[in-house]
Structure formats: C-alpha cells, structure tokens
C-alpha cells in the first residue's frame, strides 16, 4: 500500500498521528505528513485506522506496492 496525505485538505487535527505515530507526524504548520521511509504503510492496521479517523479524509491509501 502507498499512503498519501493531501495537505491542501488537512486541517491538522492530528488524529492520524494519534492512531499511527510510527507512520505519521505533523510539520511546523501542524499539517500531517508521512514519516520518511514509511510511505508503504508500515503497520497497516493502524494506518487504516488513521485514514478512517481523519475528520476531513485527507489520507488516501492506495493498494499495491509503493513506487519507491
């Protein structure tokens, strides 16, 4: 799976960081981003929960392997 965070949609609620802190972080503006090296999803169960927890649906999970 490949994870994408749309920072144009993100409001910085931080629910993804709470659900999967090993995969997500927040930048200096409070917007969520995927930690380097975790673009493939890492702990998939918690990544899926993070996607569901996002109040504005800024997280997209793409099936298949990461292109990196």
N, C-alpha and C positions, 0 to 999 in steps of 0.2 A: 504494500500500500504506500501511497505517497500523500503527504499532508500538505495542505495549502491554507494559509491564513490571509484573508483579504483585509488588508489594513485600511482600505477605504471604507469598509463596513464595520470593522472592530470599534467598539466603544470603550475598551479597556476594563471590562468588568472583572477579568481575571479568573473566571470560572474554569477555564482550561488549565491554568497554572495550578489551581487547587486540585483539579482532578488528575492531572498528569504532570507533576513538576519535573519529572525526568525528561520530558519531551518539550514542554512549553516554557517560555519566560516572557517578561514584558520589557519593552525597550524604554528608553528615557522618557518617552511621551506617554507611557503606560499602555501602549498597544501590544497585543500579543504577537509572538513570533515563535517559530520552531527553533529549538536549540541546534547549533551546528552538529551535523552527524546524525541527527535524529529524524531526518526527512522521511525515512522509510517507516516510521511509526513506532519503533521500539516495542513497548508494552501495549500491544494492540487493544486489549480490553479497555484499559484506562483511556487510550486515545479516542476510542469510540464514545466513551462516556463524556470526555471533554467536548467532543463535537456536539453531542446532544445537550450538554449544559450551556453552550454558548447562547446567550439570550438574543443575539442578532444573526445567528447562523453564518458567522464569518469564517468558520472552519469547514473545509471541504476535504473529504477523504476519498482519494482516487484508488480504485482497486488496481492490483498488479504491482510490479516492481517499480521502485524509484528509478528515474532516468539517470541518476548519478552513479 
